[in-house]
Amino acid sequence: MTFEAFLARALRDPQVLGVVLSGSQAREGAATAHSDHDVYLIVTDASAATPSRGAVLDVAVMTLDEFRDHALPGSGTEWNRYSFAYAKVLKDAGGIGELVAAKGALSPGEARVLAPQALGGFLNGVYRCLKNDRAGDALGARLDGAESLPYYLEYVFALHGRVRPYNKYLAWELRRHPLSLPMWAADELLPRLAAALSPEVARAVRGLLNELEPHARAAGHGDVFDGWGDDLAFMRGE
């Protein structure tokens, strides 16, 4: 079945409360010749439709109650939240648009909680990376450096009230929806992240930390840095 035929049938079906298009097809300029249509079908009853996964259509089926909490904190499916950033609501017969909007961005309250947690994770990863580098453990340094990067990105996007994109969409996001500072522009940030995955990891993550610190302090998160005490000087490279 083509996506167009599927959508036409869903629009006519009274048991379908919502149709949400996600993935590359929902993001302008992201789709390729290999992109399928990722669709969330919100229904009145779970028996109204069957999930499917194919080359053309990838359909997830949920009741309204299931969809209401899906991908939100505490749901167990938080990993899927970015799916709803820039998602397109193609049918809304039950408040679907509002639910998608809430999933696709962080509320101010969520950002206040998430940002310092993510920053703490980043600093911990940097510290472990640098300790491994100092001890001559190149593999450990690279592994810890790599693990610090999702926290870094989660923090930076939380500062903007945004959900961290999947790695696949990071370059697309930075170019199509730039962040607030030149240091986070695609042509600046992406090479720094690549360096943090290279043998130059110690220098790279230390650079990310030093560049981030004044902005984190301005955002009210200086206590996360200060909690490292005397180790902060080592992390800065002083």
DOZA-686044 format. One record per atom (N, C-alpha, C): residue in three letters; z, x, y; atom name. Coordinates in steps of 0.02 Angstrom, whole numbers, padded with zeros to 5 digits. Layout:
BEGIN
['ALA',[Z,X,Y],'CA']
...
% end
This chain:
BEGIN
['MET',[00000,00042,-00060],'N']
['MET',[00000,00000,00000],'CA']
['MET',[00000,00044,00063],'C']
['THR',[-00040,00026,00111],'N']
['THR',[-00040,00063,00174],'CA']
['THR',[00022,00044,00215],'C']
['PHE',[00037,00087,00263],'N']
['PHE',[00093,00071,00308],'CA']
['PHE',[00080,00007,00347],'C']
['GLU',[00018,-00001,00369],'N']
['GLU',[00001,-00060,00409],'CA']
['GLU',[00011,-00124,00369],'C']
['ALA',[-00010,-00123,00305],'N']
['ALA',[-00001,-00183,00263],'CA']
['ALA',[00073,-00195,00249],'C']
['PHE',[00110,-00142,00237],'N']
['PHE',[00182,-00149,00226],'CA']
['PHE',[00216,-00179,00287],'C']
['LEU',[00199,-00155,00346],'N']
['LEU',[00230,-00179,00407],'CA']
['LEU',[00213,-00252,00420],'C']
['ALA',[00150,-00271,00409],'N']
['ALA',[00130,-00340,00420],'CA']
['ALA',[00170,-00387,00375],'C']
['ARG',[00180,-00368,00313],'N']
['ARG',[00219,-00410,00267],'CA']
['ARG',[00292,-00414,00289],'C']
['ALA',[00320,-00357,00310],'N']
['ALA',[00390,-00356,00331],'CA']
['ALA',[00401,-00398,00394],'C']
['LEU',[00353,-00397,00439],'N']
['LEU',[00360,-00437,00500],'CA']
['LEU',[00361,-00512,00486],'C']
['ARG',[00327,-00532,00433],'N']
['ARG',[00324,-00603,00415],'CA']
['ARG',[00384,-00625,00373],'C']
['ASP',[00418,-00579,00342],'N']
['ASP',[00470,-00595,00294],'CA']
['ASP',[00535,-00613,00329],'C']
['PRO',[00560,-00675,00322],'N']
['PRO',[00622,-00694,00356],'CA']
['PRO',[00684,-00658,00329],'C']
['GLN',[00679,-00629,00269],'N']
['GLN',[00735,-00592,00241],'CA']
['GLN',[00741,-00521,00269],'C']
['VAL',[00690,-00500,00305],'N']
['VAL',[00691,-00434,00337],'CA']
['VAL',[00716,-00441,00408],'C']
['LEU',[00774,-00413,00422],'N']
['LEU',[00803,-00416,00489],'CA']
['LEU',[00779,-00360,00534],'C']
['GLY',[00761,-00304,00503],'N']
['GLY',[00740,-00248,00545],'CA']
['GLY',[00695,-00200,00507],'C']
['VAL',[00650,-00169,00545],'N']
['VAL',[00607,-00116,00519],'CA']
['VAL',[00614,-00058,00568],'C']
['VAL',[00634,00000,00543],'N']
['VAL',[00644,00059,00585],'CA']
['VAL',[00601,00115,00558],'C']
['LEU',[00557,00141,00600],'N']
['LEU',[00515,00197,00582],'CA']
['LEU',[00548,00261,00605],'C']
['SER',[00556,00308,00560],'N']
['SER',[00588,00372,00575],'CA']
['SER',[00541,00429,00556],'C']
['GLY',[00569,00490,00554],'N']
['GLY',[00529,00547,00532],'CA']
['GLY',[00476,00568,00582],'C']
['SER',[00429,00607,00557],'N']
['SER',[00378,00636,00601],'CA']
['SER',[00333,00584,00632],'C']
['GLN',[00321,00529,00597],'N']
['GLN',[00277,00477,00623],'CA']
['GLN',[00307,00443,00684],'C']
['ALA',[00372,00447,00692],'N']
['ALA',[00405,00415,00750],'CA']
['ALA',[00410,00463,00809],'C']
['ARG',[00396,00527,00798],'N']
['ARG',[00405,00577,00851],'CA']
['ARG',[00336,00601,00874],'C']
['GLU',[00321,00588,00936],'N']
['GLU',[00255,00604,00962],'CA']
['GLU',[00240,00678,00954],'C']
['GLY',[00183,00692,00923],'N']
['GLY',[00161,00761,00915],'CA']
['GLY',[00191,00796,00856],'C']
['ALA',[00233,00763,00816],'N']
['ALA',[00267,00796,00760],'CA']
['ALA',[00231,00785,00693],'C']
['ALA',[00193,00732,00687],'N']
['ALA',[00162,00716,00623],'CA']
['ALA',[00105,00764,00606],'C']
['THR',[00097,00776,00542],'N']
['THR',[00042,00817,00516],'CA']
['THR',[00003,00775,00466],'C']
['ALA',[-00048,00805,00437],'N']
['ALA',[-00088,00770,00387],'CA']
['ALA',[-00047,00753,00325],'C']
['HIS',[00009,00787,00316],'N']
['HIS',[00051,00776,00257],'CA']
['HIS',[00109,00729,00270],'C']
['SER',[00116,00704,00330],'N']
['SER',[00174,00663,00348],'CA']
['SER',[00167,00592,00320],'C']
['ASP',[00220,00570,00285],'N']
['ASP',[00221,00500,00263],'CA']
['ASP',[00256,00458,00317],'C']
['HIS',[00267,00395,00302],'N']
['HIS',[00302,00351,00348],'CA']
['HIS',[00372,00338,00320],'C']
['ASP',[00422,00363,00355],'N']
['ASP',[00492,00354,00335],'CA']
['ASP',[00517,00289,00367],'C']
['VAL',[00535,00241,00326],'N']
['VAL',[00551,00174,00350],'CA']
['VAL',[00619,00152,00324],'C']
['TYR',[00658,00123,00369],'N']
['TYR',[00720,00089,00350],'CA']
['TYR',[00708,00014,00355],'C']
['LEU',[00720,-00020,00300],'N']
['LEU',[00711,-00092,00296],'CA']
['LEU',[00780,-00124,00293],'C']
['ILE',[00798,-00162,00344],'N']
['ILE',[00864,-00194,00346],'CA']
['ILE',[00854,-00267,00327],'C']
['VAL',[00889,-00288,00275],'N']
['VAL',[00875,-00353,00244],'CA']
['VAL',[00939,-00396,00242],'C']
['THR',[00928,-00460,00231],'N']
['THR',[00984,-00507,00226],'CA']
['THR',[01023,-00498,00161],'C']
['ASP',[00987,-00476,00109],'N']
['ASP',[01017,-00469,00043],'CA']
['ASP',[00984,-00409,00009],'C']
['ALA',[01025,-00370,-00027],'N']
['ALA',[00999,-00309,-00057],'CA']
['ALA',[00943,-00322,-00108],'C']
['SER',[00941,-00382,-00135],'N']
['SER',[00890,-00399,-00184],'CA']
['SER',[00824,-00418,-00152],'C']
['ALA',[00822,-00420,-00085],'N']
['ALA',[00762,-00443,-00051],'CA']
['ALA',[00705,-00392,-00053],'C']
['ALA',[00721,-00329,-00066],'N']
['ALA',[00669,-00277,-00067],'CA']
['ALA',[00694,-00219,-00111],'C']
['THR',[00646,-00178,-00131],'N']
['THR',[00662,-00121,-00175],'CA']
['THR',[00645,-00056,-00140],'C']
['PRO',[00691,-00008,-00139],'N']
['PRO',[00675,00057,-00109],'CA']
['PRO',[00616,00089,-00146],'C']
['SER',[00578,00129,-00109],'N']
['SER',[00521,00163,-00141],'CA']
['SER',[00510,00229,-00106],'C']
['ARG',[00479,00275,-00143],'N']
['ARG',[00465,00341,-00115],'CA']
['ARG',[00397,00363,-00142],'C']
['GLY',[00350,00372,-00096],'N']
['GLY',[00283,00391,-00116],'CA']
['GLY',[00250,00435,-00064],'C']
['ALA',[00186,00449,-00075],'N']
['ALA',[00151,00494,-00030],'CA']
['ALA',[00138,00462,00038],'C']
['VAL',[00135,00396,00041],'N']
['VAL',[00120,00361,00104],'CA']
['VAL',[00183,00330,00135],'C']
['LEU',[00226,00301,00092],'N']
['LEU',[00285,00265,00116],'CA']
['LEU',[00348,00291,00082],'C']
['ASP',[00400,00300,00122],'N']
['ASP',[00466,00316,00097],'CA']
['ASP',[00512,00263,00126],'C']
['VAL',[00531,00214,00085],'N']
['VAL',[00566,00155,00110],'CA']
['VAL',[00638,00154,00084],'C']
['ALA',[00685,00154,00131],'N']
['ALA',[00756,00145,00115],'CA']
['ALA',[00775,00074,00133],'C']
['VAL',[00811,00041,00088],'N']
['VAL',[00829,-00030,00097],'CA']
['VAL',[00905,-00035,00104],'C']
['MET',[00927,-00070,00156],'N']
['MET',[00998,-00081,00167],'CA']
['MET',[01010,-00151,00194],'C']
['THR',[01069,-00177,00178],'N']
['THR',[01090,-00239,00211],'CA']
['THR',[01113,-00221,00281],'C']
['LEU',[01122,-00272,00322],'N']
['LEU',[01144,-00260,00391],'CA']
['LEU',[01213,-00226,00391],'C']
['ASP',[01258,-00248,00348],'N']
['ASP',[01324,-00218,00345],'CA']
['ASP',[01320,-00144,00325],'C']
['GLU',[01277,-00128,00278],'N']
['GLU',[01268,-00058,00257],'CA']
['GLU',[01238,-00017,00314],'C']
['PHE',[01190,-00045,00348],'N']
['PHE',[01156,-00008,00401],'CA']
['PHE',[01201,00003,00461],'C']
['ARG',[01247,-00043,00473],'N']
['ARG',[01290,-00039,00532],'CA']
['ARG',[01329,00026,00533],'C']
['ASP',[01355,00048,00476],'N']
['ASP',[01395,00109,00474],'CA']
['ASP',[01356,00171,00453],'C']
['HIS',[01296,00162,00429],'N']
['HIS',[01258,00217,00401],'CA']
['HIS',[01248,00273,00453],'C']
['ALA',[01261,00335,00431],'N']
['ALA',[01250,00396,00471],'CA']
['ALA',[01302,00408,00525],'C']
['LEU',[01349,00363,00533],'N']
['LEU',[01401,00372,00583],'CA']
['LEU',[01461,00409,00554],'C']
['PRO',[01504,00437,00597],'N']
['PRO',[01562,00474,00572],'CA']
['PRO',[01604,00433,00524],'C']
['GLY',[01623,00463,00468],'N']
['GLY',[01663,00430,00418],'CA']
['GLY',[01623,00392,00366],'C']
['SER',[01557,00389,00374],'N']
['SER',[01515,00351,00328],'CA']
['SER',[01498,00389,00264],'C']
['GLY',[01504,00455,00267],'N']
['GLY',[01482,00496,00211],'CA']
['GLY',[01408,00512,00214],'C']
['THR',[01373,00483,00263],'N']
['THR',[01301,00496,00272],'CA']
['THR',[01287,00524,00341],'C']
['GLU',[01336,00559,00369],'N']
['GLU',[01327,00588,00436],'CA']
['GLU',[01267,00634,00439],'C']
['TRP',[01250,00665,00382],'N']
['TRP',[01194,00711,00378],'CA']
['TRP',[01128,00678,00398],'C']
['ASN',[01126,00612,00396],'N']
['ASN',[01063,00576,00409],'CA']
['ASN',[01057,00551,00481],'C']
['ARG',[01104,00571,00523],'N']
['ARG',[01106,00540,00590],'CA']
['ARG',[01045,00556,00632],'C']
['TYR',[01020,00617,00628],'N']
['TYR',[00963,00635,00671],'CA']
['TYR',[00901,00594,00654],'C']
['SER',[00899,00564,00595],'N']
['SER',[00843,00521,00577],'CA']
['SER',[00831,00467,00629],'C']
['PHE',[00885,00448,00665],'N']
['PHE',[00880,00391,00711],'CA']
['PHE',[00869,00412,00783],'C']
['ALA',[00869,00478,00796],'N']
['ALA',[00850,00501,00863],'CA']
['ALA',[00774,00493,00869],'C']
['TYR',[00752,00457,00919],'N']
['TYR',[00681,00444,00932],'CA']
['TYR',[00650,00397,00881],'C']
['ALA',[00690,00366,00838],'N']
['ALA',[00663,00317,00791],'CA']
['ALA',[00636,00257,00829],'C']
['LYS',[00587,00224,00798],'N']
['LYS',[00556,00166,00830],'CA']
['LYS',[00575,00102,00792],'C']
['VAL',[00602,00055,00829],'N']
['VAL',[00620,-00010,00799],'CA']
['VAL',[00559,-00055,00803],'C']
['LEU',[00531,-00072,00745],'N']
['LEU',[00470,-00111,00742],'CA']
['LEU',[00483,-00185,00730],'C']
['LYS',[00543,-00201,00707],'N']
['LYS',[00564,-00271,00701],'CA']
['LYS',[00639,-00273,00712],'C']
['ASP',[00661,-00321,00753],'N']
['ASP',[00732,-00327,00768],'CA']
['ASP',[00750,-00401,00769],'C']
['ALA',[00783,-00423,00715],'N']
['ALA',[00805,-00492,00712],'CA']
['ALA',[00880,-00495,00699],'C']
['GLY',[00916,-00444,00724],'N']
['GLY',[00988,-00443,00711],'CA']
['GLY',[01025,-00386,00744],'C']
['GLY',[01007,-00368,00805],'N']
['GLY',[01042,-00315,00840],'CA']
['GLY',[01026,-00245,00815],'C']
['ILE',[00969,-00237,00783],'N']
['ILE',[00951,-00173,00753],'CA']
['ILE',[00941,-00119,00806],'C']
['GLY',[00910,-00137,00862],'N']
['GLY',[00897,-00089,00915],'CA']
['GLY',[00960,-00056,00941],'C']
['GLU',[01012,-00096,00950],'N']
['GLU',[01076,-00068,00975],'CA']
['GLU',[01107,-00021,00924],'C']
['LEU',[01102,-00038,00860],'N']
['LEU',[01129,00005,00808],'CA']
['LEU',[01092,00071,00804],'C']
['VAL',[01026,00068,00810],'N']
['VAL',[00986,00129,00807],'CA']
['VAL',[01002,00174,00867],'C']
['ALA',[01009,00144,00926],'N']
['ALA',[01025,00183,00986],'CA']
['ALA',[01092,00218,00978],'C']
['ALA',[01141,00185,00948],'N']
['ALA',[01207,00215,00939],'CA']
['ALA',[01206,00272,00889],'C']
['LYS',[01162,00267,00840],'N']
['LYS',[01156,00321,00791],'CA']
['LYS',[01118,00381,00819],'C']
['GLY',[01070,00368,00862],'N']
['GLY',[01025,00420,00885],'CA']
['GLY',[01051,00465,00940],'C']
['ALA',[01111,00451,00965],'N']
['ALA',[01141,00492,01017],'CA']
['ALA',[01217,00491,01008],'C']
['LEU',[01250,00541,01036],'N']
['LEU',[01323,00544,01033],'CA']
['LEU',[01352,00504,01091],'C']
['SER',[01402,00464,01078],'N']
['SER',[01438,00432,01132],'CA']
['SER',[01480,00486,01167],'C']
['PRO',[01501,00474,01229],'N']
['PRO',[01545,00523,01263],'CA']
['PRO',[01607,00540,01222],'C']
['GLY',[01636,00490,01190],'N']
['GLY',[01696,00503,01150],'CA']
['GLY',[01680,00546,01090],'C']
['GLU',[01624,00533,01057],'N']
['GLU',[01604,00574,01000],'CA']
['GLU',[01591,00646,01021],'C']
['ALA',[01558,00654,01078],'N']
['ALA',[01542,00722,01102],'CA']
['ALA',[01606,00760,01119],'C']
['ARG',[01655,00726,01148],'N']
['ARG',[01718,00759,01165],'CA']
['ARG',[01754,00786,01103],'C']
['VAL',[01750,00750,01049],'N']
['VAL',[01782,00771,00987],'CA']
['VAL',[01741,00825,00952],'C']
['LEU',[01676,00814,00948],'N']
['LEU',[01633,00857,00908],'CA']
['LEU',[01623,00926,00940],'C']
['ALA',[01616,00929,01006],'N']
['ALA',[01598,00992,01039],'CA']
['ALA',[01649,01048,01025],'C']
['PRO',[01714,01038,01037],'N']
['PRO',[01760,01093,01023],'CA']
['PRO',[01765,01111,00949],'C']
['GLN',[01757,01061,00906],'N']
['GLN',[01757,01076,00834],'CA']
['GLN',[01698,01121,00816],'C']
['ALA',[01640,01105,00842],'N']
['ALA',[01580,01145,00827],'CA']
['ALA',[01587,01214,00857],'C']
['LEU',[01613,01219,00918],'N']
['LEU',[01623,01284,00949],'CA']
['LEU',[01670,01327,00908],'C']
['GLY',[01723,01297,00883],'N']
['GLY',[01769,01334,00840],'CA']
['GLY',[01735,01360,00778],'C']
['GLY',[01692,01320,00748],'N']
['GLY',[01655,01342,00689],'CA']
['GLY',[01609,01400,00705],'C']
['PHE',[01576,01397,00763],'N']
['PHE',[01532,01451,00783],'CA']
['PHE',[01571,01516,00793],'C']
['LEU',[01626,01513,00829],'N']
['LEU',[01666,01574,00842],'CA']
['LEU',[01693,01603,00777],'C']
['ASN',[01714,01560,00731],'N']
['ASN',[01738,01585,00667],'CA']
['ASN',[01683,01621,00629],'C']
['GLY',[01623,01593,00630],'N']
['GLY',[01567,01625,00596],'CA']
['GLY',[01549,01692,00628],'C']
['VAL',[01551,01695,00694],'N']
['VAL',[01537,01757,00729],'CA']
['VAL',[01589,01810,00711],'C']
['TYR',[01651,01791,00711],'N']
['TYR',[01705,01839,00695],'CA']
['TYR',[01696,01867,00624],'C']
['ARG',[01682,01824,00577],'N']
['ARG',[01673,01847,00508],'CA']
['ARG',[01611,01891,00502],'C']
['CYS',[01558,01871,00536],'N']
['CYS',[01497,01912,00536],'CA']
['CYS',[01511,01982,00562],'C']
['LEU',[01544,01986,00619],'N']
['LEU',[01557,02051,00650],'CA']
['LEU',[01605,02094,00609],'C']
['LYS',[01654,02062,00578],'N']
['LYS',[01699,02100,00534],'CA']
['LYS',[01660,02129,00474],'C']
['ASN',[01616,02089,00446],'N']
['ASN',[01576,02114,00390],'CA']
['ASN',[01530,02171,00412],'C']
['ASP',[01501,02163,00471],'N']
['ASP',[01458,02216,00497],'CA']
['ASP',[01497,02281,00507],'C']
['ARG',[01557,02275,00535],'N']
['ARG',[01599,02334,00546],'CA']
['ARG',[01618,02368,00480],'C']
['ALA',[01626,02328,00428],'N']
['ALA',[01645,02355,00363],'CA']
['ALA',[01585,02380,00323],'C']
['GLY',[01525,02374,00351],'N']
['GLY',[01466,02396,00316],'CA']
['GLY',[01439,02347,00265],'C']
['ASP',[01461,02285,00267],'N']
['ASP',[01438,02234,00221],'CA']
['ASP',[01380,02196,00254],'C']
['ALA',[01320,02222,00245],'N']
['ALA',[01262,02193,00279],'CA']
['ALA',[01247,02122,00255],'C']
['LEU',[01252,02111,00189],'N']
['LEU',[01237,02044,00163],'CA']
['LEU',[01288,01994,00189],'C']
['GLY',[01352,02011,00186],'N']
['GLY',[01404,01966,00211],'CA']
['GLY',[01394,01950,00284],'C']
['ALA',[01375,02001,00323],'N']
['ALA',[01363,01990,00394],'CA']
['ALA',[01306,01940,00405],'C']
['ARG',[01253,01948,00367],'N']
['ARG',[01196,01904,00376],'CA']
['ARG',[01212,01833,00354],'C']
['LEU',[01249,01826,00299],'N']
['LEU',[01268,01760,00276],'CA']
['LEU',[01313,01724,00326],'C']
['ASP',[01363,01759,00351],'N']
['ASP',[01408,01727,00400],'CA']
['ASP',[01373,01715,00466],'C']
['GLY',[01328,01760,00485],'N']
['GLY',[01290,01748,00546],'CA']
['GLY',[01247,01686,00539],'C']
['ALA',[01215,01679,00481],'N']
['ALA',[01173,01620,00470],'CA']
['ALA',[01215,01556,00471],'C']
['GLU',[01275,01559,00442],'N']
['GLU',[01317,01499,00440],'CA']
['GLU',[01344,01480,00508],'C']
['SER',[01346,01528,00554],'N']
['SER',[01371,01512,00621],'CA']
['SER',[01320,01472,00662],'C']
['LEU',[01256,01477,00646],'N']
['LEU',[01204,01449,00689],'CA']
['LEU',[01205,01372,00691],'C']
['PRO',[01214,01337,00635],'N']
['PRO',[01218,01264,00641],'CA']
['PRO',[01275,01241,00687],'C']
['TYR',[01331,01277,00685],'N']
['TYR',[01386,01259,00731],'CA']
['TYR',[01366,01272,00803],'C']
['TYR',[01332,01327,00815],'N']
['TYR',[01309,01342,00883],'CA']
['TYR',[01264,01286,00909],'C']
['LEU',[01216,01267,00868],'N']
['LEU',[01169,01215,00890],'CA']
['LEU',[01204,01147,00897],'C']
['GLU',[01250,01133,00851],'N']
['GLU',[01287,01070,00856],'CA']
['GLU',[01326,01067,00922],'C']
['TYR',[01355,01124,00941],'N']
['TYR',[01393,01127,01003],'CA']
['TYR',[01348,01117,01063],'C']
['VAL',[01293,01154,01066],'N']
['VAL',[01248,01150,01123],'CA']
['VAL',[01221,01079,01132],'C']
['PHE',[01201,01048,01076],'N']
['PHE',[01174,00980,01082],'CA']
['PHE',[01230,00930,01099],'C']
['ALA',[01290,00942,01074],'N']
['ALA',[01346,00897,01091],'CA']
['ALA',[01361,00900,01166],'C']
['LEU',[01353,00958,01197],'N']
['LEU',[01363,00963,01269],'CA']
['LEU',[01316,00917,01306],'C']
['HIS',[01260,00901,01276],'N']
['HIS',[01210,00858,01307],'CA']
['HIS',[01213,00786,01280],'C']
['GLY',[01264,00771,01239],'N']
['GLY',[01269,00705,01210],'CA']
['GLY',[01216,00689,01159],'C']
['ARG',[01190,00742,01128],'N']
['ARG',[01135,00733,01081],'CA']
['ARG',[01154,00756,01011],'C']
['VAL',[01121,00727,00962],'N']
['VAL',[01131,00746,00892],'CA']
['VAL',[01091,00808,00877],'C']
['ARG',[01121,00856,00843],'N']
['ARG',[01084,00917,00825],'CA']
['ARG',[01024,00899,00782],'C']
['PRO',[00965,00923,00800],'N']
['PRO',[00906,00906,00760],'CA']
['PRO',[00905,00942,00693],'C']
['TYR',[00869,00913,00647],'N']
['TYR',[00854,00949,00585],'CA']
['TYR',[00815,01012,00604],'C']
['ASN',[00822,01064,00563],'N']
['ASN',[00788,01127,00577],'CA']
['ASN',[00712,01117,00586],'C']
['LYS',[00685,01071,00548],'N']
['LYS',[00613,01057,00552],'CA']
['LYS',[00592,01037,00622],'C']
['TYR',[00637,01002,00657],'N']
['TYR',[00619,00975,00723],'CA']
['TYR',[00649,01014,00781],'C']
['LEU',[00682,01070,00768],'N']
['LEU',[00715,01106,00822],'CA']
['LEU',[00666,01128,00876],'C']
['ALA',[00612,01161,00856],'N']
['ALA',[00563,01184,00906],'CA']
['ALA',[00532,01125,00942],'C']
['TRP',[00516,01072,00905],'N']
['TRP',[00488,01011,00936],'CA']
['TRP',[00536,00983,00987],'C']
['GLU',[00599,00979,00969],'N']
['GLU',[00650,00950,01013],'CA']
['GLU',[00657,00991,01077],'C']
['LEU',[00661,01057,01069],'N']
['LEU',[00671,01100,01128],'CA']
['LEU',[00612,01098,01175],'C']
['ARG',[00552,01088,01148],'N']
['ARG',[00492,01087,01190],'CA']
['ARG',[00480,01018,01220],'C']
['ARG',[00492,00966,01181],'N']
['ARG',[00479,00898,01204],'CA']
['ARG',[00536,00869,01246],'C']
['HIS',[00597,00891,01230],'N']
['HIS',[00656,00865,01264],'CA']
['HIS',[00702,00923,01282],'C']
['PRO',[00683,00963,01331],'N']
['PRO',[00719,01026,01345],'CA']
['PRO',[00792,01014,01363],'C']
['LEU',[00833,01063,01345],'N']
['LEU',[00903,01062,01364],'CA']
['LEU',[00910,01086,01436],'C']
['SER',[00971,01088,01461],'N']
['SER',[00982,01093,01533],'CA']
['SER',[00975,01163,01563],'C']
['LEU',[00979,01216,01522],'N']
['LEU',[00979,01283,01549],'CA']
['LEU',[00921,01324,01521],'C']
['PRO',[00895,01372,01559],'N']
['PRO',[00840,01414,01535],'CA']
['PRO',[00857,01452,01471],'C']
['MET',[00920,01470,01461],'N']
['MET',[00940,01507,01401],'CA']
['MET',[00929,01466,01337],'C']
['TRP',[00922,01400,01344],'N']
['TRP',[00911,01357,01287],'CA']
['TRP',[00840,01331,01283],'C']
['ALA',[00795,01359,01324],'N']
['ALA',[00725,01342,01318],'CA']
['ALA',[00698,01369,01252],'C']
['ALA',[00648,01336,01226],'N']
['ALA',[00621,01355,01160],'CA']
['ALA',[00602,01428,01156],'C']
['ASP',[00567,01452,01207],'N']
['ASP',[00542,01521,01204],'CA']
['ASP',[00598,01573,01212],'C']
['GLU',[00656,01551,01236],'N']
['GLU',[00713,01596,01241],'CA']
['GLU',[00758,01591,01180],'C']
['LEU',[00775,01530,01160],'N']
['LEU',[00824,01521,01107],'CA']
['LEU',[00797,01535,01038],'C']
['LEU',[00737,01513,01023],'N']
['LEU',[00712,01521,00954],'CA']
['LEU',[00709,01594,00932],'C']
['PRO',[00686,01641,00974],'N']
['PRO',[00688,01711,00953],'CA']
['PRO',[00759,01737,00942],'C']
['ARG',[00807,01713,00981],'N']
['ARG',[00876,01734,00971],'CA']
['ARG',[00903,01709,00904],'C']
['LEU',[00885,01648,00887],'N']
['LEU',[00907,01622,00822],'CA']
['LEU',[00874,01661,00765],'C']
['ALA',[00811,01678,00773],'N']
['ALA',[00777,01717,00722],'CA']
['ALA',[00810,01786,00714],'C']
['ALA',[00830,01816,00769],'N']
['ALA',[00864,01881,00766],'CA']
['ALA',[00930,01876,00729],'C']
['ALA',[00963,01819,00735],'N']
['ALA',[01027,01809,00700],'CA']
['ALA',[01017,01800,00625],'C']
['LEU',[00956,01795,00602],'N']
['LEU',[00941,01791,00531],'CA']
['LEU',[00911,01857,00506],'C']
['SER',[00913,01907,00547],'N']
['SER',[00882,01972,00532],'CA']
['SER',[00935,02025,00522],'C']
['PRO',[00916,02087,00507],'N']
['PRO',[00965,02141,00503],'CA']
['PRO',[01000,02154,00570],'C']
['GLU',[00974,02126,00624],'N']
['GLU',[01006,02134,00690],'CA']
['GLU',[01056,02079,00704],'C']
['VAL',[01083,02049,00651],'N']
['VAL',[01125,01989,00658],'CA']
['VAL',[01186,02001,00702],'C']
['ALA',[01220,02058,00695],'N']
['ALA',[01281,02069,00733],'CA']
['ALA',[01267,02069,00808],'C']
['ARG',[01215,02105,00828],'N']
['ARG',[01197,02107,00898],'CA']
['ARG',[01176,02037,00922],'C']
['ALA',[01140,02001,00880],'N']
['ALA',[01114,01936,00900],'CA']
['ALA',[01169,01884,00909],'C']
['VAL',[01215,01879,00861],'N']
['VAL',[01267,01827,00868],'CA']
['VAL',[01316,01845,00924],'C']
['ARG',[01328,01910,00934],'N']
['ARG',[01370,01930,00990],'CA']
['ARG',[01337,01911,01056],'C']
['GLY',[01272,01920,01060],'N']
['GLY',[01236,01899,01120],'CA']
['GLY',[01240,01824,01132],'C']
['LEU',[01233,01785,01078],'N']
['LEU',[01240,01713,01086],'CA']
['LEU',[01309,01694,01111],'C']
['LEU',[01360,01727,01084],'N']
['LEU',[01429,01713,01105],'CA']
['LEU',[01439,01730,01179],'C']
['ASN',[01419,01790,01198],'N']
['ASN',[01431,01812,01267],'CA']
['ASN',[01394,01769,01318],'C']
['GLU',[01334,01748,01299],'N']
['GLU',[01296,01706,01345],'CA']
['GLU',[01324,01635,01348],'C']
['LEU',[01352,01612,01293],'N']
['LEU',[01379,01544,01290],'CA']
['LEU',[01447,01538,01325],'C']
['GLU',[01488,01590,01322],'N']
['GLU',[01557,01584,01344],'CA']
['GLU',[01566,01555,01414],'C']
['PRO',[01532,01579,01465],'N']
['PRO',[01546,01550,01532],'CA']
['PRO',[01528,01476,01536],'C']
['HIS',[01477,01455,01500],'N']
['HIS',[01457,01385,01502],'CA']
['HIS',[01507,01342,01463],'C']
['ALA',[01533,01370,01408],'N']
['ALA',[01584,01333,01370],'CA']
['ALA',[01648,01326,01411],'C']
['ARG',[01666,01378,01447],'N']
['ARG',[01726,01374,01489],'CA']
['ARG',[01716,01323,01545],'C']
['ALA',[01656,01322,01574],'N']
['ALA',[01642,01274,01626],'CA']
['ALA',[01644,01202,01600],'C']
['ALA',[01631,01194,01535],'N']
['ALA',[01633,01128,01504],'CA']
['ALA',[01703,01108,01483],'C']
['GLY',[01752,01153,01495],'N']
['GLY',[01821,01137,01478],'CA']
['GLY',[01844,01160,01410],'C']
['HIS',[01807,01207,01380],'N']
['HIS',[01822,01229,01312],'CA']
['HIS',[01846,01301,01309],'C']
['GLY',[01874,01325,01364],'N']
['GLY',[01899,01393,01365],'CA']
['GLY',[01955,01406,01316],'C']
['ASP',[01994,01353,01301],'N']
['ASP',[02050,01363,01255],'CA']
['ASP',[02026,01380,01185],'C']
['VAL',[01965,01360,01167],'N']
['VAL',[01939,01377,01101],'CA']
['VAL',[01927,01452,01097],'C']
['PHE',[01903,01482,01151],'N']
['PHE',[01895,01554,01154],'CA']
['PHE',[01963,01589,01157],'C']
['ASP',[02006,01565,01200],'N']
['ASP',[02070,01598,01210],'CA']
['ASP',[02113,01598,01147],'C']
['GLY',[02102,01550,01103],'N']
['GLY',[02140,01547,01041],'CA']
['GLY',[02128,01607,00996],'C']
['TRP',[02077,01645,01009],'N']
['TRP',[02063,01705,00969],'CA']
['TRP',[02103,01766,00991],'C']
['GLY',[02140,01759,01045],'N']
['GLY',[02185,01813,01067],'CA']
['GLY',[02149,01879,01075],'C']
['ASP',[02180,01933,01049],'N']
['ASP',[02152,02000,01058],'CA']
['ASP',[02086,02009,01021],'C']
['ASP',[02073,01967,00971],'N']
['ASP',[02010,01974,00934],'CA']
['ASP',[01950,01955,00976],'C']
['LEU',[01961,01919,01031],'N']
['LEU',[01905,01898,01072],'CA']
['LEU',[01870,01959,01103],'C']
['ALA',[01907,02010,01121],'N']
['ALA',[01876,02070,01149],'CA']
['ALA',[01830,02103,01098],'C']
['PHE',[01852,02105,01035],'N']
['PHE',[01810,02132,00982],'CA']
['PHE',[01747,02090,00973],'C']
['MET',[01754,02024,00976],'N']
['MET',[01697,01980,00967],'CA']
['MET',[01647,01988,01024],'C']
['ARG',[01673,02001,01084],'N']
['ARG',[01628,02012,01141],'CA']
['ARG',[01594,02080,01139],'C']
['GLY',[01622,02126,01101],'N']
['GLY',[01596,02194,01099],'CA']
['GLY',[01625,02239,01152],'C']
['GLU',[01684,02222,01176],'N']
['GLU',[01716,02261,01229],'CA']
['GLU',[01753,02321,01200],'C']
% end
